């Protein structure tokens, strides 16, 4: 299974240099389109999305995560991002619909 990074130029370039496939998305809407297309590809197992493009589409990503277990969609801090505390329980509740 393939791993694909989706996000801004610096984010994608960093992953491409380490051998991971990358899809440049200048906007959140472009990122959502790319993620939807990648989620239909049976060879993709993990999609890493830069937080700079994932924040505005967080609700749509949660819906996608709840519908399919594979590929795993994981939001990753991009270059220069501030450290944030993640509420995993709230995220799981939203994904599970509890």
Helices and strands as residue ranges (DSSP letters): E 2-7, H 9-17, E 21-24, H 28-39, E 44-50, H 51-54, G 55-57, H 58-67, E 72-76, H 88-96
